[in-house]
Amino acid sequence: MNPALAFEVDDAQPLPIYVHADPSGIVYDRRTNALFVADAAGGGVLRVAGGRVDRVAMIDGEVDGVVTPTQLASLTRSPDHTLYVTRHDDPSVFQIDPDGRSHALIGLDERWSRNAIAYDRVTHGLYATRHLRDRSGAGYGEVTRIDLATHREETIAVGFLRPTGIAVLGETLVVADRRLCGVYRIELVDGQATYCAALATPIGRPHSVCTFDRDSVIVTAYDDKLKFGTVRRLWLDGNARLIACGAWHPRGVTTDGDRAYVSIRHGRRVMVFPIPKD
């Protein structure tokens, strides 16, 4: 049992944590044993701990002068408890301070839609995925690094279509691309990509990636034809292991080292799956 989340976990049956929202991005805070969840429908960021679900921040949007809730997407956090969140198909990245105040990072190129973000402890920056779309629906995607001190954004890798997930493993990035139906490994030297290779393809439509340990990640994916979702552990050498599958649409994923916490689209819940031991 996780003492802060205060939910019993049955290893035979996946446990739902009901969040009364449409969960998308999700991140586990090891210091406080809490989950933070981005709401894709209501624009709130929720904290799940001690058997409670509390809203810690609200990101609003504005259309024709009317303020409305916004669709949140990816979520990450830094060691000082600052959260960063993106909006669905939107150029903005928002910073949420520990006291709940939020603001958009200034100076980012608004031509791009930013999807996934992951905090990097070494550079105190964000690795991000972004894409452009033309009228035909075709995409052009990149991986970038955002300096949180200056908000300068630098392109790290190109050649993607719609990258929707990213994880940092030291000098390695793992990127999921929904349009390419694959997961890719990028090796960095002095902050620049020197090598990129497919780890898993095809893999349905991958959505999110989170770091598990120094040589593996957890990936969520959805098969549009079969209406079937999967959660996998994927190693940097290309080996994979199925953690869970079912008739649900997984989005964001995070881990406490023993279990995978998976946001379920339109499910108003986070599913908890035990991760098989090596």
Secondary structure as the mmCIF struct_conf table of DSSP 4:
data_model
#
loop_
_struct_conf.conf_type_id
_struct_conf.id
_struct_conf.beg_label_comp_id
_struct_conf.beg_label_asym_id
_struct_conf.beg_label_seq_id
_struct_conf.end_label_comp_id
_struct_conf.end_label_asym_id
_struct_conf.end_label_seq_id
STRN STRN1 ASN A 2 ASN A 2
TURN_TY1_P TURN_TY1_P1 PRO A 3 ALA A 6
STRN STRN2 PHE A 7 PHE A 7
TURN_TY1_P TURN_TY1_P2 ASP A 11 ALA A 12
BEND BEND1 GLN A 13 GLN A 13
HELX_LH_PP_P HELX_LH_PP_P1 PRO A 14 PRO A 14
STRN STRN3 LEU A 15 TYR A 18
BEND BEND2 HIS A 20 ALA A 21
STRN STRN4 PRO A 23 ASP A 29
TURN_TY1_P TURN_TY1_P3 ARG A 30 ASN A 33
STRN STRN5 ALA A 34 ASP A 39
TURN_TY1_P TURN_TY1_P4 ALA A 40 GLY A 42
STRN STRN6 GLY A 44 ALA A 49
TURN_TY1_P TURN_TY1_P5 GLY A 50 GLY A 51
STRN STRN7 ARG A 52 MET A 58
STRN STRN8 ASP A 60 VAL A 63
TURN_TY1_P TURN_TY1_P6 ASP A 64 GLY A 65
STRN STRN9 VAL A 66 PRO A 69
STRN STRN10 LEU A 72 ARG A 77
TURN_TY1_P TURN_TY1_P7 PRO A 79 ASP A 80
BEND BEND3 HIS A 81 HIS A 81
STRN STRN11 LEU A 83 ARG A 87
TURN_TY1_P TURN_TY1_P8 HIS A 88 ASP A 89
STRN STRN12 ASP A 90 ASP A 90
BEND BEND4 PRO A 91 PRO A 91
STRN STRN13 VAL A 93 ILE A 96
TURN_TY1_P TURN_TY1_P9 PRO A 98 ASP A 99
BEND BEND5 GLY A 100 GLY A 100
STRN STRN14 SER A 102 ALA A 104
HELX_LH_PP_P HELX_LH_PP_P2 LEU A 105 LEU A 105
TURN_TY1_P TURN_TY1_P10 ILE A 106 GLY A 107
TURN_TY1_P TURN_TY1_P11 GLU A 110 ARG A 111
BEND BEND6 TRP A 112 TRP A 112
STRN STRN15 SER A 113 ASP A 120
TURN_TY1_P TURN_TY1_P12 ARG A 121 HIS A 124
STRN STRN16 GLY A 125 ARG A 133
TURN_TY1_P TURN_TY1_P13 ARG A 135 SER A 136
STRN STRN17 GLY A 139 ASP A 147
TURN_TY1_P TURN_TY1_P14 LEU A 148 THR A 150
STRN STRN18 GLU A 153 PHE A 160
BEND BEND7 LEU A 161 LEU A 161
STRN STRN19 PRO A 163 LEU A 169
TURN_TY1_P TURN_TY1_P15 GLY A 170 GLU A 171
STRN STRN20 THR A 172 ASP A 177
TURN_TY1_P TURN_TY1_P16 ARG A 178 CYS A 181
STRN STRN21 GLY A 182 VAL A 189
TURN_TY1_P TURN_TY1_P17 ASP A 190 GLY A 191
STRN STRN22 GLN A 192 ALA A 200
BEND BEND8 PRO A 202 PRO A 202
BEND BEND9 GLY A 204 GLY A 204
STRN STRN23 ARG A 205 ASP A 213
TURN_TY1_P TURN_TY1_P18 ARG A 214 ASP A 215
STRN STRN24 SER A 216 ASP A 223
TURN_TY1_P TURN_TY1_P19 ASP A 224 LYS A 227
STRN STRN25 PHE A 228 TRP A 235
TURN_TY1_P TURN_TY1_P20 LEU A 236 ASP A 237
BEND BEND10 GLY A 238 GLY A 238
STRN STRN26 ALA A 240 GLY A 246
BEND BEND11 ALA A 247 TRP A 248
STRN STRN27 PRO A 250 THR A 255
BEND BEND12 GLY A 257 ASP A 258
STRN STRN28 ARG A 259 ILE A 264
TURN_TY1_P TURN_TY1_P21 ARG A 265 ARG A 268
STRN STRN29 ARG A 269 PRO A 274
HELX_LH_PP_P HELX_LH_PP_P3 ILE A 275 LYS A 277
#
